[in-house]
Amino acid sequence: MGAKLLRVVYRLVVPGGLILLISALAMESARSQGMVASFWHYYPYVIFGIGLLLSAVFNCSRLFFALLIVAASDRALVWLVPRLSSAGVRTIFDAVALLLPLNLLALYFMRDRGIVSSRGRRRVAFILAQIGIIGIIVLVHPIQVRAANLMHGEIIPGGYFEWNHMAQPALLAFLLAGVVMLIYLLNRRRPVESSLFWALVTAFIALNAGGATHLSSAYFASGGLILGIAVLETSYTMAFHDELTQLPSRRALNQALLKVGDAYTVAMVDVDHFKQFNDTYGHETGDQVLQMIASRLADVTGGGKAFRYGGEEFAVIFPNKSVDEAYPSLETLRKKVESTPFKVRDHDRRDRRKSKKRDAPKLHAKKRVRVTVSIGAASCDGDERPADAVLQAADKALYRAKNNGRNCTVVSA
């Protein structure tokens, strides 16, 4: 339980929380040495420029628009505050503080649809429309007064929120966005969603650091840095992780075998009768089976690490373990899969978008099915065999497991 909690905290904090901490320490150091002004002047331009360029090159549309929103918020405060009256400054600040978390929350649940696609253009238009509306509010005095009253209104009386610089509607927007993001993030961590959450946190700190100060701008830029690094993390994840099962991919397996050392065990895991299962229940249910098995593989004991090999096949590496030492963990894994109840979802819970579904027979009644796996294992005990030979030996052991009636573990002789 403790190790699992530690993994959850690690996945939540790294890299976004770590970047925020390092940025805060760097800014404090710069401020103590009287370097804040010069640091602030160049930092946002460099960070937002590189981040927008990377997200455009890798076509990460949600990160591109998030960077655009954070950059626009920062520049609006920096450029407009010195040129406006005190009422206009308050209106700009309240509008940015209210709209920024709501926009990040909306992006959190959107899908990447491209930057220059029709949906991408609509998102750009939506962002520009918000900027235009804020401009009208600031320029037209009667509208500004009414908007200021709305955005600066007291929702919860009692003076509980006087510790921060934001009005209550904006503070509640941040609270709503933060809680919703965190709940989903704890359930399933992804680079884009994690970066949006930490960008929200840095924006909250930035607005409470004074709104249009050098320190505030530096925090906004740190949020941009988190989003920019998420572009690289997303690209890495796409290359080395399997999207369906959330396990490392075959490419990651090949990389791991290059670094595993001279003594290790490799196990090949295959879902029994998977093709028949797909033909009977459909590819969507087959995907759910793979996800269930992947979740069991992710918790394999004995120091093993699981990978998606391809199709219905998985691989597990046990560094510094002989095949005899890895065998109990593999048997535990096999029995855990066998004992896991799997219910085929009825037709009402399936995707109703017929035009987008893969061809599959219609399910009849909800039923429980038995899912099992066959496992073949082979080891390299310092004999300098190439990794391909060890994988081939594990594959041969897997075929013997299938020939022995499946749902068993066979080790290479």
KEKE-3310 file (N, C-alpha, C; in steps of 0.2 Angstrom, whole numbers, plus 5000, padded with zeros to 4 digits):
npx = (5004:5010:5020:5013:5005:5016:5020:5009:5010:5022:5020:5011:5017:5029:5033:5029:5026:5039:5046:5040:5044:5058:5059:5053:5063:5074:5069:5068:5081:5086:5079:5085:5097:5095:5092:5079:5072:5079:5079:5065:5062:5067:5064:5050:5047:5056:5053:5039:5039:5047:5040:5027:5032:5037:5025:5018:5025:5025:5012:5003:4989:4981:4990:4997:4986:4984:4996:4995:4985:4989:5001:4994:4987:4997:5004:4994:4992:5005:5007:4995:4991:5000:4994:4981:4967:4964:4952:4951:4962:4959:4948:4954:4962:4953:4946:4955:4959:4947:4944:4955:4957:4945:4946:4958:4952:4942:4951:4957:4947:4945:4949:4964:4964:4971:4979:4978:4966:4948:4942:4952:4954:4942:4944:4954:4947:4938:4946:4951:4939:4936:4946:4943:4931:4934:4942:4932:4924:4933:4935:4922:4914:4901:4898:4910:4909:4897:4902:4913:4906:4900:4911:4918:4910:4904:4902:4902:4899:4909:4922:4932:4941:4951:4964:4970:4973:4963:4946:4931:4923:4933:4942:4934:4933:4946:4947:4937:4941:4954:4951:4943:4952:4962:4956:4953:4966:4973:4967:4971:4985:4992:5003:4999:4987:4992:5001:4993:4986:4997:5000:4989:4991:5003:4998:4989:4997:5005:4995:4992:5004:5005:5000:5004:5017:5036:5039:5027:5025:5036:5032:5020:5027:5034:5024:5022:5034:5032:5021:5027:5038:5029:5025:5037:5037:5025:5028:5038:5030:5021:5030:5036:5026:5012:4996:4983:4985:4993:5005:5023:5030:5034:5046:5051:5054:5064:5074:5075:5081:5094:5100:5099:5108:5119:5112:5096:5078:5066:5049:5036:5020:5004:4987:4975:4966:4962:4959:4947:4939:4938:4931:4919:4914:4918:4929:4930:4927:4937:4948:4945:4948:4962:4966:4963:4971:4983:4983:4985:4997:5005:5006:5015:5024:5041:5050:5048:5046:5033:5028:5020:5020:5014:4999:4990:5000:5012:5026:5038:5051:5063:5075:5091:5087:5085:5077:5071:5069:5061:5049:5039:5033:5028:5019:5010:5005:4999:4988:4982:4976:4968:4959:4952:4937:4928:4917:4907:4902:4885:4874:4869:4879:4889:4898:4888:4889:4887:4893:4906:4911:4921:4918:4908:4900:4883:4881:4873:4866:4872:4886:4897:4914:4928:4945:4961:4979:4994:5011:5028:5044:5062:5079:5094:5109:5121:5128:5131:5122:5113:5100:5089:5090:5086:5073:5068:5069:5060:5049:5047:5045:5033:5025:5025:5018:5006:5003:5002:4990:4986:4984:4995:5012:5027:5044:5060:5071)
npy = (4994:5006:5008:5009:5021:5029:5029:5034:5048:5051:5051:5061:5072:5073:5078:5091:5097:5097:5105:5117:5119:5120:5132:5141:5142:5146:5159:5165:5165:5174:5185:5188:5192:5203:5202:5201:5209:5209:5195:5192:5199:5193:5179:5175:5177:5169:5156:5155:5157:5146:5135:5137:5135:5121:5114:5117:5111:5098:5096:5097:5101:5105:5108:5119:5128:5130:5136:5147:5154:5155:5163:5174:5179:5183:5193:5202:5207:5213:5222:5230:5235:5246:5256:5258:5265:5263:5257:5250:5242:5233:5227:5220:5212:5204:5198:5190:5182:5175:5169:5162:5149:5143:5141:5133:5121:5118:5114:5103:5093:5092:5085:5082:5090:5096:5111:5119:5114:5114:5113:5118:5131:5136:5136:5145:5156:5157:5160:5172:5179:5180:5189:5200:5203:5206:5218:5226:5228:5234:5246:5252:5262:5260:5247:5241:5245:5237:5224:5224:5224:5211:5202:5204:5201:5196:5180:5171:5176:5184:5186:5176:5174:5184:5182:5181:5188:5188:5190:5183:5175:5172:5165:5154:5148:5144:5135:5125:5121:5116:5105:5096:5093:5087:5076:5068:5066:5059:5047:5043:5046:5057:5065:5078:5081:5082:5092:5103:5104:5108:5120:5127:5128:5136:5147:5152:5155:5165:5175:5178:5183:5197:5200:5209:5210:5208:5196:5189:5188:5179:5168:5164:5162:5150:5141:5140:5134:5121:5117:5117:5107:5096:5094:5087:5076:5070:5067:5057:5048:5044:5037:5027:5021:5011:5016:5010:5000:5006:5002:5001:5001:4990:4995:5001:4990:4984:4994:4992:4980:4982:4987:4979:4971:4956:4945:4939:4937:4933:4934:4928:4932:4927:4930:4918:4910:4922:4927:4920:4925:4939:4938:4933:4942:4954:4968:4979:4974:4965:4974:4978:4967:4966:4977:4974:4963:4969:4978:4969:4964:4975:4975:4965:4954:4951:4960:4962:4969:4975:4974:4979:4969:4966:4965:4952:4949:4950:4955:4952:4957:4951:4958:4952:4940:4922:4910:4901:4908:4918:4911:4908:4921:4923:4912:4916:4928:4922:4915:4925:4932:4922:4921:4933:4941:4943:4953:4953:4967:4973:4977:4989:4997:4998:5007:5018:5024:5020:5022:5024:5013:4998:4983:4972:4958:4959:4960:4949:4944:4950:4943:4932:4929:4918:4922:4918:4916:4911:4907:4908:4906:4912:4912:4923:4919:4925:4921:4927:4927:4934:4946:4944:4930:4926:4930:4923:4910:4911:4913:4901:4892:4898:4893:4879:4880:4883:4871:4862:4863:4876:4890:4889:4889:4888:4885:4888:4875)
npz = (5000:5004:4995:4983:4985:4986:4972:4966:4971:4966:4952:4951:4956:4948:4931:4934:4947:4952:4943:4946:4959:4957:4949:4957:4967:4960:4956:4968:4971:4961:4964:4977:4973:4966:4953:4947:4938:4925:4923:4923:4911:4899:4901:4900:4886:4880:4885:4882:4868:4863:4868:4861:4848:4849:4852:4841:4831:4835:4834:4845:4850:4861:4871:4864:4863:4877:4881:4873:4880:4893:4890:4884:4895:4904:4896:4894:4907:4909:4899:4898:4911:4915:4907:4910:4920:4938:4940:4927:4928:4938:4932:4921:4928:4936:4926:4919:4929:4931:4919:4915:4923:4919:4905:4905:4911:4902:4891:4897:4896:4882:4866:4856:4842:4831:4826:4815:4809:4806:4819:4827:4822:4826:4840:4841:4837:4847:4858:4854:4854:4867:4872:4864:4870:4883:4880:4875:4887:4895:4889:4887:4898:4906:4904:4909:4923:4927:4924:4932:4945:4944:4943:4954:4964:4980:4985:4995:5011:5024:5025:5022:5012:5011:5011:4999:4983:4973:4967:4974:4964:4954:4962:4966:4954:4951:4961:4958:4945:4949:4958:4951:4940:4948:4953:4942:4938:4948:4946:4933:4926:4914:4902:4897:4904:4917:4915:4913:4925:4934:4927:4930:4944:4945:4939:4948:4959:4952:4950:4963:4967:4964:4952:4941:4942:4941:4947:4946:4932:4930:4936:4928:4916:4921:4922:4908:4905:4911:4903:4890:4892:4894:4881:4875:4884:4880:4867:4869:4876:4867:4858:4866:4874:4875:4870:4872:4883:4892:4895:4894:4877:4863:4858:4869:4876:4869:4871:4885:4886:4881:4891:4902:4908:4912:4917:4917:4916:4904:4900:4890:4887:4883:4878:4880:4866:4860:4848:4844:4855:4851:4839:4844:4853:4849:4844:4853:4866:4866:4868:4880:4888:4885:4892:4905:4908:4906:4917:4927:4924:4926:4940:4943:4953:4961:4955:4942:4926:4915:4897:4882:4869:4857:4848:4856:4864:4877:4886:4900:4909:4921:4929:4934:4939:4939:4929:4937:4949:4944:4941:4952:4953:4940:4940:4950:4944:4932:4939:4945:4934:4929:4940:4940:4939:4924:4916:4901:4894:4892:4877:4879:4885:4876:4863:4855:4843:4828:4815:4818:4824:4825:4815:4823:4831:4837:4855:4866:4880:4896:4902:4911:4908:4906:4907:4902:4902:4893:4897:4893:4897:4898:4902:4903:4909:4911:4900:4889:4878:4865:4866:4857:4855:4868:4869:4858:4863:4874:4868:4861:4872:4876:4865:4868:4880:4875:4868:4878:4883:4886:4898:4907:4914:4906:4906:4898:4892)
capx = (5000:5014:5024:5008:5004:5022:5020:5004:5013:5028:5017:5007:5022:5035:5039:5026:5028:5046:5048:5037:5048:5065:5058:5052:5070:5078:5067:5070:5088:5087:5077:5090:5103:5093:5091:5072:5070:5082:5077:5058:5061:5068:5062:5043:5048:5060:5049:5032:5041:5050:5034:5023:5035:5037:5018:5015:5029:5023:5004:5000:4985:4979:4996:4997:4981:4985:5002:4993:4980:4994:5005:4990:4985:5003:5006:4988:4993:5011:5006:4989:4991:5003:4991:4974:4965:4964:4946:4953:4967:4955:4944:4958:4965:4947:4944:4960:4959:4941:4943:4961:4956:4939:4949:4962:4948:4939:4956:4958:4943:4945:4954:4969:4960:4975:4979:4975:4960:4942:4941:4958:4952:4936:4947:4958:4942:4935:4951:4951:4933:4937:4951:4939:4925:4938:4944:4926:4922:4938:4934:4916:4914:4895:4899:4915:4906:4893:4906:4917:4902:4899:4917:4921:4905:4905:4897:4902:4901:4912:4929:4936:4946:4954:4971:4972:4972:4958:4939:4928:4921:4939:4945:4930:4934:4952:4946:4933:4946:4959:4948:4941:4958:4966:4952:4954:4973:4974:4964:4975:4990:4994:5007:4995:4983:4996:5004:4987:4985:5002:5000:4984:4994:5007:4994:4986:5003:5007:4990:4993:5011:5004:4996:5008:5024:5041:5038:5021:5026:5040:5028:5017:5032:5036:5018:5023:5039:5028:5017:5032:5041:5024:5026:5042:5035:5020:5031:5041:5025:5018:5035:5038:5021:5006:4990:4978:4986:4997:5011:5028:5029:5040:5052:5054:5057:5071:5079:5077:5085:5100:5103:5097:5114:5120:5108:5089:5073:5061:5043:5031:5013:4999:4980:4972:4960:4960:4955:4940:4936:4937:4926:4913:4912:4919:4936:4930:4927:4944:4952:4944:4952:4969:4967:4962:4977:4989:4983:4988:5004:5008:5007:5018:5029:5047:5054:5047:5043:5029:5028:5016:5024:5011:4993:4988:5006:5015:5033:5040:5058:5065:5083:5095:5083:5085:5070:5068:5067:5055:5044:5034:5030:5024:5013:5005:5002:4994:4983:4978:4972:4963:4954:4949:4931:4927:4910:4906:4897:4879:4874:4867:4885:4894:4898:4882:4891:4888:4898:4913:4913:4923:4913:4908:4893:4880:4881:4866:4865:4878:4888:4904:4918:4934:4951:4967:4985:4999:5017:5034:5050:5069:5084:5101:5113:5128:5131:5132:5117:5110:5093:5085:5090:5083:5066:5066:5068:5054:5043:5047:5042:5026:5021:5025:5013:4999:5002:5001:4983:4986:4983:5000:5018:5033:5051:5064:5075)
capy = (5000:5012:5008:5011:5028:5033:5029:5039:5054:5053:5052:5067:5078:5074:5083:5098:5100:5098:5111:5123:5120:5123:5138:5146:5143:5150:5166:5168:5167:5179:5191:5190:5195:5209:5200:5199:5213:5206:5188:5193:5202:5188:5172:5173:5177:5163:5150:5154:5156:5139:5131:5137:5132:5114:5112:5117:5106:5091:5096:5096:5107:5107:5112:5125:5133:5132:5140:5154:5157:5158:5169:5180:5182:5186:5199:5207:5211:5217:5227:5234:5238:5252:5260:5259:5267:5258:5253:5246:5237:5228:5223:5216:5207:5200:5194:5185:5177:5171:5165:5157:5142:5139:5139:5127:5116:5116:5111:5097:5088:5092:5080:5085:5090:5099:5118:5123:5111:5118:5114:5122:5138:5138:5137:5151:5161:5157:5163:5179:5182:5182:5194:5206:5205:5210:5224:5230:5229:5239:5253:5255:5263:5257:5240:5240:5245:5231:5218:5224:5222:5204:5198:5206:5201:5192:5174:5168:5181:5182:5187:5170:5174:5190:5181:5181:5195:5187:5190:5176:5171:5169:5160:5148:5145:5140:5129:5120:5118:5112:5099:5092:5090:5082:5069:5064:5065:5054:5041:5041:5052:5058:5071:5084:5083:5084:5099:5108:5105:5112:5126:5130:5130:5141:5153:5154:5158:5171:5180:5180:5187:5204:5201:5212:5211:5204:5189:5186:5186:5174:5162:5163:5158:5144:5137:5139:5129:5115:5115:5115:5100:5091:5092:5082:5070:5067:5064:5051:5043:5041:5033:5022:5018:5009:5020:5006:4997:5011:4999:5002:4997:4985:4999:5002:4983:4984:4998:4989:4974:4984:4990:4975:4967:4949:4940:4941:4932:4936:4930:4930:4931:4927:4929:4912:4910:4929:4928:4918:4930:4945:4936:4932:4948:4961:4971:4983:4970:4962:4979:4978:4961:4968:4982:4971:4959:4974:4980:4963:4963:4981:4974:4959:4954:4949:4965:4961:4975:4972:4978:4977:4966:4967:4961:4950:4947:4954:4953:4954:4957:4951:4959:4949:4934:4916:4908:4897:4913:4922:4906:4909:4927:4921:4908:4921:4932:4918:4913:4931:4934:4917:4922:4940:4941:4948:4952:4956:4972:4972:4981:4996:5001:4999:5013:5018:5028:5014:5024:5024:5007:4993:4978:4967:4955:4962:4956:4947:4946:4951:4937:4932:4924:4916:4924:4915:4917:4906:4910:4905:4910:4910:4917:4923:4918:4928:4917:4932:4926:4940:4947:4941:4923:4924:4931:4917:4904:4912:4912:4893:4890:4900:4888:4873:4881:4882:4864:4858:4865:4883:4892:4887:4892:4884:4888:4885:4870)
capz = (5000:5005:4988:4978:4987:4984:4965:4964:4973:4961:4946:4952:4957:4943:4932:4935:4953:4953:4939:4949:4965:4955:4946:4963:4970:4955:4956:4974:4971:4957:4968:4982:4970:4962:4946:4945:4932:4919:4923:4920:4904:4894:4903:4897:4879:4878:4887:4878:4861:4862:4870:4856:4843:4850:4852:4834:4827:4836:4833:4852:4850:4868:4874:4860:4866:4884:4881:4871:4885:4898:4888:4883:4902:4907:4893:4896:4913:4909:4894:4899:4917:4916:4903:4912:4926:4943:4938:4922:4930:4942:4928:4918:4933:4938:4920:4918:4935:4931:4913:4914:4925:4915:4899:4906:4913:4896:4887:4900:4893:4875:4863:4851:4835:4827:4827:4809:4807:4807:4826:4829:4820:4831:4847:4841:4837:4854:4863:4852:4856:4874:4872:4862:4875:4888:4878:4875:4894:4898:4885:4888:4905:4909:4904:4914:4930:4928:4924:4939:4950:4944:4944:4961:4969:4986:4984:5002:5015:5031:5024:5023:5007:5011:5011:4992:4979:4968:4969:4975:4958:4951:4967:4966:4947:4952:4966:4954:4940:4952:4961:4945:4937:4953:4954:4936:4937:4952:4943:4927:4925:4907:4902:4895:4909:4922:4914:4913:4932:4937:4924:4934:4951:4944:4937:4954:4962:4949:4951:4970:4968:4963:4946:4935:4944:4938:4950:4943:4925:4930:4938:4922:4912:4923:4919:4901:4904:4912:4897:4885:4894:4892:4873:4874:4887:4876:4861:4872:4878:4861:4855:4870:4878:4872:4872:4875:4889:4896:4897:4889:4871:4861:4857:4876:4878:4865:4875:4891:4885:4880:4898:4908:4911:4909:4920:4918:4913:4900:4900:4885:4890:4877:4880:4877:4862:4860:4841:4845:4859:4847:4834:4847:4857:4846:4846:4859:4872:4866:4870:4888:4890:4885:4897:4912:4909:4907:4924:4932:4922:4929:4947:4943:4958:4959:4952:4935:4922:4909:4891:4877:4864:4851:4847:4862:4867:4882:4889:4906:4911:4928:4930:4940:4941:4935:4927:4943:4953:4942:4940:4956:4951:4934:4941:4953:4938:4928:4943:4946:4928:4929:4945:4939:4935:4918:4913:4895:4894:4887:4872:4881:4887:4871:4859:4850:4836:4823:4810:4820:4827:4821:4814:4828:4832:4843:4861:4868:4887:4900:4905:4914:4904:4909:4903:4904:4898:4893:4898:4892:4900:4897:4905:4901:4915:4910:4895:4883:4873:4863:4868:4852:4856:4874:4867:4854:4868:4878:4863:4860:4878:4876:4861:4872:4885:4872:4866:4884:4885:4888:4905:4911:4913:4904:4906:4893:4895)
cpx = (5004:5018:5019:5006:5010:5022:5015:5007:5018:5025:5013:5012:5027:5032:5036:5028:5035:5049:5046:5042:5055:5064:5057:5059:5074:5076:5068:5077:5090:5085:5082:5096:5102:5093:5084:5070:5073:5080:5070:5058:5062:5065:5055:5044:5051:5056:5042:5034:5043:5044:5029:5025:5035:5030:5016:5019:5026:5015:5001:4995:4983:4984:4997:4993:4982:4991:5000:4989:4985:4998:5001:4988:4991:5004:5000:4990:5000:5010:5001:4989:4994:4999:4984:4973:4965:4958:4948:4957:4963:4951:4948:4960:4959:4946:4949:4960:4953:4941:4949:4959:4950:4942:4953:4958:4945:4944:4957:4954:4942:4950:4958:4965:4964:4974:4976:4969:4954:4941:4946:4956:4947:4939:4950:4953:4939:4940:4951:4945:4933:4941:4947:4934:4928:4940:4938:4924:4927:4937:4928:4914:4907:4896:4905:4913:4902:4897:4910:4913:4901:4905:4920:4916:4907:4900:4897:4904:4905:4920:4934:4942:4950:4962:4974:4970:4966:4951:4936:4926:4927:4942:4941:4931:4941:4951:4942:4938:4951:4957:4946:4947:4962:4962:4953:4962:4975:4972:4968:4979:4992:4998:5003:4991:4987:4999:4999:4986:4990:5003:4995:4987:4998:5004:4991:4991:5005:5002:4990:5000:5010:5001:5000:5015:5029:5040:5032:5022:5031:5037:5023:5021:5034:5030:5019:5029:5036:5025:5022:5036:5036:5024:5031:5040:5029:5023:5034:5036:5022:5023:5036:5032:5015:5000:4985:4979:4990:5003:5017:5028:5035:5046:5055:5057:5063:5076:5080:5082:5092:5104:5102:5103:5115:5116:5101:5085:5068:5055:5039:5024:5008:4992:4977:4966:4957:4956:4948:4936:4934:4931:4919:4910:4914:4926:4935:4930:4934:4949:4951:4948:4959:4971:4967:4969:4983:4989:4986:4995:5008:5010:5011:5024:5036:5052:5053:5044:5039:5029:5023:5020:5021:5005:4991:4994:5009:5022:5034:5047:5059:5073:5086:5091:5084:5078:5067:5066:5061:5049:5038:5030:5025:5018:5008:5002:4997:4988:4978:4974:4966:4957:4950:4943:4930:4920:4910:4900:4891:4879:4873:4873:4890:4893:4892:4883:4893:4893:4905:4916:4916:4918:4914:4901:4890:4880:4874:4866:4872:4880:4896:4908:4925:4940:4957:4973:4990:5006:5023:5040:5057:5073:5090:5105:5120:5132:5132:5127:5114:5102:5088:5084:5086:5075:5064:5065:5062:5048:5042:5043:5035:5022:5021:5019:5006:4998:5001:4994:4982:4985:4989:5007:5024:5039:5055:5069:5082)
cpy = (5006:5013:5011:5018:5032:5034:5034:5046:5056:5054:5059:5073:5079:5073:5090:5101:5101:5104:5117:5124:5123:5130:5143:5147:5147:5158:5169:5170:5173:5186:5193:5193:5201:5208:5199:5203:5210:5199:5188:5195:5197:5181:5171:5173:5171:5156:5150:5153:5149:5134:5131:5134:5124:5111:5112:5112:5099:5090:5094:5101:5109:5111:5118:5130:5135:5137:5147:5157:5159:5164:5175:5183:5186:5193:5204:5211:5215:5223:5232:5238:5245:5258:5262:5262:5262:5254:5248:5240:5231:5224:5218:5210:5202:5195:5189:5180:5172:5166:5160:5150:5139:5137:5133:5121:5113:5112:5104:5091:5087:5087:5084:5085:5094:5107:5122:5119:5116:5119:5118:5129:5140:5140:5143:5157:5162:5161:5171:5183:5184:5188:5201:5208:5209:5217:5229:5232:5234:5246:5256:5256:5260:5250:5237:5240:5239:5225:5218:5221:5214:5200:5199:5205:5196:5186:5171:5173:5179:5183:5182:5170:5180:5188:5181:5187:5194:5188:5183:5172:5168:5164:5153:5144:5141:5134:5123:5117:5113:5105:5094:5089:5085:5076:5065:5062:5059:5047:5038:5047:5051:5065:5077:5086:5085:5091:5104:5109:5109:5119:5130:5132:5136:5148:5156:5158:5165:5177:5183:5183:5194:5205:5204:5214:5207:5197:5186:5184:5180:5167:5160:5159:5151:5139:5135:5134:5122:5112:5113:5108:5095:5089:5087:5076:5067:5064:5057:5046:5040:5036:5027:5019:5016:5012:5016:5003:5001:5007:5001:4998:4993:4989:5000:4996:4983:4988:4995:4983:4976:4986:4985:4971:4960:4944:4943:4936:4936:4931:4933:4928:4932:4926:4922:4913:4917:4930:4926:4923:4936:4943:4935:4938:4954:4964:4976:4980:4967:4967:4979:4973:4963:4973:4979:4967:4964:4977:4975:4963:4969:4980:4967:4959:4952:4954:4965:4968:4973:4977:4975:4975:4967:4963:4959:4947:4952:4951:4956:4952:4956:4952:4955:4943:4928:4914:4904:4903:4917:4918:4908:4916:4926:4917:4912:4925:4928:4917:4919:4933:4929:4919:4929:4939:4946:4947:4956:4961:4971:4977:4988:5000:5001:5005:5013:5022:5023:5016:5023:5018:5002:4987:4973:4964:4958:4957:4955:4949:4947:4945:4937:4927:4923:4918:4921:4917:4911:4910:4906:4909:4907:4915:4917:4924:4920:4924:4921:4930:4933:4940:4944:4933:4921:4925:4925:4911:4905:4911:4904:4890:4892:4895:4882:4874:4880:4875:4860:4860:4872:4884:4889:4890:4887:4887:4884:4881:4873)
cpz = (5000:4998:4983:4979:4985:4976:4963:4965:4968:4955:4946:4952:4951:4936:4934:4941:4955:4949:4943:4955:4962:4952:4952:4967:4966:4955:4963:4975:4967:4961:4974:4980:4966:4955:4943:4938:4925:4918:4920:4913:4899:4895:4900:4889:4876:4879:4882:4870:4859:4863:4864:4850:4843:4849:4845:4830:4828:4836:4840:4853:4857:4871:4871:4863:4873:4885:4878:4876:4891:4896:4887:4890:4905:4903:4893:4902:4913:4904:4895:4906:4918:4912:4905:4919:4931:4942:4932:4924:4934:4938:4924:4922:4935:4932:4918:4923:4934:4925:4912:4916:4921:4909:4900:4907:4906:4892:4890:4898:4886:4872:4858:4845:4830:4828:4821:4806:4808:4815:4829:4828:4825:4838:4847:4841:4844:4859:4861:4854:4863:4875:4870:4867:4881:4886:4878:4883:4897:4895:4886:4895:4908:4909:4909:4921:4932:4928:4930:4945:4950:4946:4951:4966:4975:4986:4991:5007:5021:5030:5025:5017:5006:5010:5004:4988:4974:4971:4970:4969:4955:4956:4966:4959:4947:4956:4962:4949:4944:4955:4956:4942:4942:4953:4948:4936:4942:4950:4937:4925:4917:4907:4901:4901:4915:4921:4915:4921:4935:4934:4928:4941:4950:4942:4943:4958:4959:4950:4959:4972:4966:4956:4940:4937:4940:4940:4947:4936:4925:4931:4932:4917:4914:4922:4912:4900:4906:4906:4891:4886:4892:4885:4872:4878:4883:4870:4863:4873:4872:4857:4859:4875:4874:4874:4875:4882:4894:4899:4892:4883:4869:4860:4864:4878:4875:4869:4882:4891:4884:4886:4904:4911:4908:4912:4921:4915:4909:4899:4894:4887:4884:4880:4876:4872:4861:4853:4841:4849:4855:4842:4837:4850:4854:4849:4852:4865:4872:4869:4878:4891:4891:4891:4904:4913:4910:4914:4929:4930:4926:4936:4948:4949:4956:4956:4945:4932:4916:4903:4887:4871:4857:4850:4854:4866:4872:4884:4896:4907:4918:4928:4936:4943:4936:4933:4933:4948:4951:4941:4945:4955:4945:4935:4945:4949:4935:4932:4944:4940:4928:4934:4945:4936:4930:4915:4906:4896:4889:4882:4873:4883:4882:4867:4854:4844:4831:4818:4812:4823:4822:4821:4820:4829:4837:4849:4863:4875:4890:4903:4907:4910:4907:4904:4906:4900:4899:4894:4897:4894:4899:4900:4902:4908:4914:4905:4888:4877:4871:4865:4864:4853:4863:4873:4863:4859:4872:4874:4862:4866:4879:4871:4864:4877:4881:4870:4872:4886:4887:4896:4909:4910:4911:4903:4901:4896:4895)
residu = (MET:GLY:ALA:LYS:LEU:LEU:ARG:VAL:VAL:TYR:ARG:LEU:VAL:VAL:PRO:GLY:GLY:LEU:ILE:LEU:LEU:ILE:SER:ALA:LEU:ALA:MET:GLU:SER:ALA:ARG:SER:GLN:GLY:MET:VAL:ALA:SER:PHE:TRP:HIS:TYR:TYR:PRO:TYR:VAL:ILE:PHE:GLY:ILE:GLY:LEU:LEU:LEU:SER:ALA:VAL:PHE:ASN:CYS:SER:ARG:LEU:PHE:PHE:ALA:LEU:LEU:ILE:VAL:ALA:ALA:SER:ASP:ARG:ALA:LEU:VAL:TRP:LEU:VAL:PRO:ARG:LEU:SER:SER:ALA:GLY:VAL:ARG:THR:ILE:PHE:ASP:ALA:VAL:ALA:LEU:LEU:LEU:PRO:LEU:ASN:LEU:LEU:ALA:LEU:TYR:PHE:MET:ARG:ASP:ARG:GLY:ILE:VAL:SER:SER:ARG:GLY:ARG:ARG:ARG:VAL:ALA:PHE:ILE:LEU:ALA:GLN:ILE:GLY:ILE:ILE:GLY:ILE:ILE:VAL:LEU:VAL:HIS:PRO:ILE:GLN:VAL:ARG:ALA:ALA:ASN:LEU:MET:HIS:GLY:GLU:ILE:ILE:PRO:GLY:GLY:TYR:PHE:GLU:TRP:ASN:HIS:MET:ALA:GLN:PRO:ALA:LEU:LEU:ALA:PHE:LEU:LEU:ALA:GLY:VAL:VAL:MET:LEU:ILE:TYR:LEU:LEU:ASN:ARG:ARG:ARG:PRO:VAL:GLU:SER:SER:LEU:PHE:TRP:ALA:LEU:VAL:THR:ALA:PHE:ILE:ALA:LEU:ASN:ALA:GLY:GLY:ALA:THR:HIS:LEU:SER:SER:ALA:TYR:PHE:ALA:SER:GLY:GLY:LEU:ILE:LEU:GLY:ILE:ALA:VAL:LEU:GLU:THR:SER:TYR:THR:MET:ALA:PHE:HIS:ASP:GLU:LEU:THR:GLN:LEU:PRO:SER:ARG:ARG:ALA:LEU:ASN:GLN:ALA:LEU:LEU:LYS:VAL:GLY:ASP:ALA:TYR:THR:VAL:ALA:MET:VAL:ASP:VAL:ASP:HIS:PHE:LYS:GLN:PHE:ASN:ASP:THR:TYR:GLY:HIS:GLU:THR:GLY:ASP:GLN:VAL:LEU:GLN:MET:ILE:ALA:SER:ARG:LEU:ALA:ASP:VAL:THR:GLY:GLY:GLY:LYS:ALA:PHE:ARG:TYR:GLY:GLY:GLU:GLU:PHE:ALA:VAL:ILE:PHE:PRO:ASN:LYS:SER:VAL:ASP:GLU:ALA:TYR:PRO:SER:LEU:GLU:THR:LEU:ARG:LYS:LYS:VAL:GLU:SER:THR:PRO:PHE:LYS:VAL:ARG:ASP:HIS:ASP:ARG:ARG:ASP:ARG:ARG:LYS:SER:LYS:LYS:ARG:ASP:ALA:PRO:LYS:LEU:HIS:ALA:LYS:LYS:ARG:VAL:ARG:VAL:THR:VAL:SER:ILE:GLY:ALA:ALA:SER:CYS:ASP:GLY:ASP:GLU:ARG:PRO:ALA:ASP:ALA:VAL:LEU:GLN:ALA:ALA:ASP:LYS:ALA:LEU:TYR:ARG:ALA:LYS:ASN:ASN:GLY:ARG:ASN:CYS:THR:VAL:VAL:SER:ALA)
# end
